[in-house]
Amino acid sequence: MRGAIPGLPSPHPLAAALPALYQEDEFTREFVSAFDEVLAPVLSTLDNFQHYLDPMLAPIDFVDWLAGWLGVVPDESWPAARRRELVARAVTLYRRRGTLRGLADQVALATGGEVEVRDSGAVTWSGTPGTPLPGSGDVAVRVRVRVDDPAKVDARRLERLVAAAKPAHVAHHVEVVGP
């Protein structure tokens, strides 16, 4: 990810750490300075590592790496600001996963639109094994997304997102509408 940065000085030049005998030798100083040029970006990255872990400050390629580290997959077509926001909110999204609020947050982040989620409210509980699952009746989640241009929303991707974010046994219906 990070590469050599021409002209970046090393905060800890290696030649200064050599014994006096080698510091006086021009060839040795020049030879060791090549290592300084290679190590300077590494030392700079390590000195600023806490900023690399902040998705609002990190370089965008590192933000994408952080997304994979957190188990979220941003759409490559998203602008950098939306990808940064996804990584910044990943923990909150996971904490709310499977809830109406969590579903609405994920869909809003993915589409940039106004999201309305309606749940039938049906629940069931049984101590008897083999009873029907709660989603076998009229239990469903309805998701309506209002965006400026519905044609810009990838309906299949949105369907997959909703299917992954809701409880598996609950049916869902997704509708994308204009303003």
Beta strands, then each sheet from edge to edge (+ up, - down):
strand 1: 114-119
strand 2: 140-146
strand 3: 171-177
sheet 1: 1+ 2- 3-
end
